[in-house]
């Protein structure tokens, strides 16, 4: 079995209001390596944690950020 993540959209999760990250190039081919870069607190770890939760079979995820 091959799992190919082409994009992820995150809405209202931690510091992310509405973000879409695409993991494919101009020709539509999935990229073998992607780099998430940004300032501290911008949501890089949040995106990675969501991907891990999705791969592990979580079908619904609610994060309550009361900060």
N, C-alpha and C positions, 0 to 999 in steps of 0.2 A: 504494500500500500504506500502511496506517495501523498504527502500532505504539502500543498502549495498555498502559502498565504500571499494573496495578491494585493490586498488592501485591508485597512482597518479604519473604522470611523468611531470616534469616541465623543460622546456628548455628556456634558455635565458630570464629569468624574474628576475629583480632585481639582487640580489647577486647569484642567482642560474644559473649555466651554463647548466647542464644536470643532474637532480636528479630524482630518482624514490623512492617513499616511499610505502612500502607494509603494509597493515593493516590486514594481516592474518598470522596465526601461521604455524608451521611445518606440521600439519595435514590438512592444507587448510581451516580451519575454520576462519571466520572473528573474529578479536579480539574485545572484548567489550570495551576495553580502550587502548589507545595508548599514549605514551609520546614522544613529540618532544623535544629533548635536543640538545643544541649546544651553541657555543660562541655568544656573541652579534654581530649582523650583519650577521649571517650565513644563514638567510632565513627562520627561524621558523615562523615568523609572515606572511611572504609572502605565505608560504604553506597554512596556516590557512585562509588567505584572499581569496586565489584562491578557496579553498573548499567552502567557503561561497558563492562566486560568482557563482560557478557551481551549487550549490543547489538552488540558487535563479533564475536560468534559463538563465544565461548569456551564449550565445553560442560562442561568440568570445571576447577575452580579449586582449587588447594591452596596455602594460604599457611602457611609454616612460620615461626612467631613464636617464636624461641628466647630472647626477652628475659625 
